[in-house]
Amino acid sequence: VHGAYSELAGKNLYPDSKSIPCKT
C-alpha cells in the first residue's frame, strides 16, 4: 500500500510528474 500513498501524495504535489512519485 506504500505505492498508493506515494502516488496520492505525488498527484497532489506533482500532478504533472506523477510518474516520479508513483515509481518511488
C-alpha positions, -999 to +999 in steps of 0.1 A: +000+000+000+031+022+001+029+028-036-007+040-034+003+066-007+032+079-027+010+081-058-016+101-040+009+125-025+027+128-058-005+135-077-013+163-052+022+177-052+034+167-086+003+162-108+025+168-139+052+144-127+031+117-111+054+092-128+082+101-104+063+097-071+045+067-084+078+049-091+091+059-057 
